[in-house]
Amino acid sequence: IGDLSLDTRTSKVMWQGQAVSLTALEYKVVAYFMHNPEKVISRTELVEHIYKQDFDRDSNTIEVFIGRIRKKIAPKIIKTVRGLGYQLNAE
């Protein structure tokens, strides 16, 4: 999608032709966005996808992951949709 690519066989993420080093959970977040490119994804949906178990929904873990991904890939790669969640912006 745009300059962002994902190889699910090798679990590699590429941005503008360069490999991006991500943790396992950061990779899960990026992969989920890549599989839902037009969708606005809520914090709750991301938590449920990443952890698949009961998790403290008041934690700021998702915000931390989004911040790290923005630093590692591009500041505007994930757009915040106020009051709704996040959306991939790989243009």
Secondary structure, DSSP 8 states (H G I E B T S, - for coil): -TTEEEETTTTEEEETTEEE---HHHHHHHHHHHHSTT--B-HHHHHHHHH-S---TTS-HHHHHHHHHHHHT-TTSEEEETTTEEEE---
